Amino acid sequence: MKALLTGTRETAGETGTYLASRGWNVTVLPLIETVPVPQDTWQEEIRSAFRAADPGTCVVTSKRAAQDLALFLGDHPLPDTWDILAIGEETGHVLGALHVHCTVLPNAGTAADSLRDAGTDLSRRRVLLIGARLMDMRLAEAVGNCGGMPHHIVTYDTLTPEETYRTLRSCAQDHYDLGIFWSASAARAYCTALDTGGAPALRHAVALGRKAGTLLTGRAPSIHIPETPDTPALLELLRQLTDTITTDPKEHP
């Protein structure tokens, strides 16, 4: 049985070890490279916004952005007139685990859709959109439609190295029993490769988060999402899933 792990080698470590112990042939192929923006740059932008007298809202668009904001708030408390909106349950889970209070907006496919569907009133509020440089470009428009004044705070860049696409193309004729995607960005990179240059087919896909799961719909016969976007829940799901794949004769005609 073959598994494709698309996270970094650090995030894939425990999962890869578990699958290998169950007899899986594991390939670790990071699809996303995260490049942090110098902290002084984006932290000063947030400090400047906090110093203003206007009320405001931090909209956090990803798990990585949640970690960045939580680190900042450890030294710079959130003003009383500000609040935090987390896009998607997985982002809210990260903030909650780091003891940062937030309101979680259900994931509706894109960040803009989530904000629109929630009907959030942002009238006359300064709104910091915290996340990757290539976040949902419609989010600023959605903030404006809710009455807010958006300002994009870039804490990191994401990219897929060309070498990764070449590797995916080289194994496009292969079939993997399982593919694991740690983020929507990784799922998007896989789908792009599948549509343009080729990528290996998957029998099962595991997505940590509903947004990644939505992107992978139609790309694998079965999509599985852990109850929470963390390693313990992922390993429990894999325990159940690998038992099914191993024992079901239909999986291996």
C-alpha positions in Angstrom: 0.0 0.0 0.0 1.3 3.4 -1.0 0.7 6.7 0.8 1.6 10.2 -0.3 2.2 12.8 2.5 2.1 16.3 1.2 3.1 18.2 4.4 6.6 19.3 5.4 8.9 16.7 6.7 8.3 18.1 10.2 4.5 17.8 10.0 4.7 14.5 8.3 7.1 12.9 10.8 4.7 11.2 13.3 2.1 10.3 10.6 4.8 8.8 8.3 6.2 6.8 11.2 2.8 5.4 12.1 2.0 4.4 8.5 5.4 2.9 8.0 4.8 0.8 11.1 1.6 -0.5 9.6 3.5 -1.7 6.5 2.8 1.3 4.2 5.2 2.5 1.5 5.4 6.2 2.4 6.4 9.1 0.1 6.8 12.5 1.7 6.5 15.3 -0.9 6.0 18.8 0.5 3.7 20.7 -1.9 3.9 24.1 -0.2 6.9 26.0 0.9 6.1 28.7 3.5 8.3 31.8 3.5 7.9 34.1 6.5 7.7 37.8 6.1 10.1 39.6 8.5 8.2 40.1 11.7 9.2 43.7 12.2 7.3 44.6 9.0 3.9 43.1 9.7 4.0 43.5 13.5 4.5 47.3 13.2 1.5 47.4 10.9 -0.6 45.7 13.6 0.8 47.9 16.4 0.0 51.0 14.3 -3.6 49.8 13.8 -4.0 49.0 17.5 -2.8 52.6 18.5 -5.6 54.2 16.4 -8.7 55.2 18.3 -11.0 53.4 15.9 -12.6 50.0 16.8 -11.3 47.1 14.7 -11.4 43.4 13.9 -8.6 41.0 13.0 -9.8 38.5 10.4 -7.5 35.4 10.6 -7.5 33.4 7.3 -5.4 30.3 8.0 -3.8 28.1 10.7 -0.4 29.7 10.0 -1.8 33.2 10.4 -3.4 32.1 13.6 0.0 31.1 15.0 1.5 34.4 13.9 -1.2 36.5 15.5 -1.1 34.5 18.7 2.6 35.0 19.0 2.1 38.8 18.5 -0.7 39.0 21.1 1.6 37.4 23.6 3.4 40.7 23.8 0.8 43.1 22.6 -2.7 42.6 24.2 -5.7 43.1 22.0 -7.4 46.5 22.6 -10.8 46.4 24.3 -12.4 47.8 21.1 -11.1 45.1 18.9 -12.2 41.5 18.3 -11.0 38.5 16.3 -12.8 36.5 13.6 -11.3 33.1 12.6 -12.2 31.8 9.1 -13.0 28.2 9.5 -13.1 25.7 12.3 -9.5 24.7 11.8 -8.2 28.3 12.2 -10.4 28.7 15.3 -9.0 25.5 16.7 -5.4 26.8 16.5 -6.3 30.1 18.2 -8.3 28.3 20.9 -5.4 25.9 21.6 -3.2 29.0 22.0 -5.7 30.6 24.4 -6.7 33.4 22.1 -10.4 34.2 22.2 -12.1 34.5 18.8 -15.4 34.1 17.0 -15.3 31.2 14.5 -17.0 31.7 11.1 -18.1 28.4 9.5 -16.0 27.5 6.5 -18.1 28.1 3.4 -15.5 27.2 0.7 -13.6 30.5 0.5 -12.8 33.2 3.1 -15.0 35.7 1.3 -17.9 33.2 1.2 -17.5 32.5 4.9 -17.6 36.2 5.8 -20.6 36.9 3.5 -22.6 33.9 4.7 -22.0 34.9 8.4 -23.6 38.3 7.8 -21.1 39.9 10.0 -21.6 43.6 10.7 -18.2 45.4 10.3 -19.7 48.9 10.0 -17.0 51.6 10.4 -14.5 49.1 11.7 -10.8 48.9 10.7 -10.4 45.3 9.5 -7.0 43.6 9.4 -6.9 40.7 7.0 -4.1 38.6 8.4 -2.5 35.8 6.4 -0.6 34.9 3.2 0.1 37.3 0.4 -2.0 35.2 -1.9 -5.1 35.0 0.3 -8.6 35.0 -1.1 -8.6 38.2 -3.2 -12.4 38.6 -2.8 -12.1 38.9 1.0 -11.3 42.6 1.0 -14.4 43.2 -1.2 -16.5 41.1 1.2 -15.3 43.2 4.1 -16.3 46.4 2.3 -19.7 45.0 1.6 -20.0 44.4 5.4 -19.2 48.0 6.1 -15.6 47.5 7.1 -12.3 49.1 6.0 -9.9 46.3 5.0 -6.2 46.3 5.3 -4.1 43.3 4.2 -1.4 42.2 6.7 1.0 39.8 5.1 2.8 37.5 7.6 4.0 34.8 5.1 4.2 33.8 1.5 3.3 30.4 0.1 4.7 28.8 -3.1 5.1 25.5 -4.7 8.7 24.8 -6.0 8.9 23.9 -9.7 10.9 20.8 -8.6 7.8 19.6 -6.8 5.6 19.9 -9.9 8.3 17.9 -11.9 8.2 15.2 -9.2 4.4 15.0 -9.4 4.6 14.8 -13.2 7.2 12.0 -13.1 4.9 9.8 -11.0 1.6 10.8 -12.8 1.1 7.2 -13.9 1.3 5.8 -10.4 -1.7 5.1 -8.1 -1.6 5.9 -4.4 -4.0 4.3 -1.9 -3.8 7.4 0.3 -2.9 11.0 0.0 -2.8 13.3 3.1 -3.1 17.1 2.8 -2.3 19.4 5.7 -3.8 22.6 4.2 -6.0 24.1 1.5 -2.8 25.4 -0.1 -1.4 21.9 -0.4 -4.7 20.6 -1.8 -4.8 23.4 -4.3 -1.3 22.7 -5.5 -2.1 19.1 -6.0 -5.3 19.9 -8.0 -3.3 22.4 -10.1 -0.8 19.7 -10.9 -3.5 17.2 -11.7 -5.2 19.7 -14.1 -2.0 21.0 -15.9 1.0 18.7 -15.9 -0.2 15.5 -14.2 -0.1 14.0 -10.7 -0.6 10.5 -9.3 -4.2 9.3 -8.8 -5.4 8.7 -5.2 -7.9 6.2 -4.0 -8.4 8.0 -0.7 -7.6 11.5 0.3 -7.4 12.8 3.9 -7.8 16.6 4.4 -7.1 18.5 7.6 -9.9 21.0 7.3 -13.1 21.4 5.3 -11.6 23.9 2.8 -9.0 21.4 1.7 -11.6 18.7 1.6 -13.8 20.9 -0.7 -10.9 21.5 -3.1 -10.2 17.7 -3.3 -13.8 16.8 -4.0 -13.9 14.8 -7.3 -10.1 14.3 -7.2 -10.3 11.0 -5.2 -13.2 8.5 -4.8 -13.2 9.0 -1.0 -12.4 12.2 1.0 -11.9 11.9 4.7 -11.7 14.8 7.3 -10.6 14.3 10.9 -12.9 15.6 13.6 -10.3 18.2 14.6 -7.3 19.5 12.5 -4.6 18.1 14.7 -2.2 15.1 14.8 -4.1 12.9 17.4 -7.4 13.2 15.5 -5.5 12.5 12.2 -3.8 9.4 13.6 -7.2 8.0 15.0 -8.8 8.5 11.5 -5.8 6.8 9.9 -6.1 3.9 12.3 -9.7 3.3 11.2 -9.0 4.1 7.6 -6.0 1.9 7.2 -7.8 -1.1 8.8 -10.5 -0.6 6.1 -8.1 -0.3 3.2 -6.1 -3.3 4.4 -9.1 -5.6 5.0 -11.5 -4.6 2.2 -10.7 -6.9 -0.8 -12.4 -4.3 -3.2 -9.5 -2.0 -2.5 -7.0 -4.4 -4.1 -8.6 -6.5 -6.8 
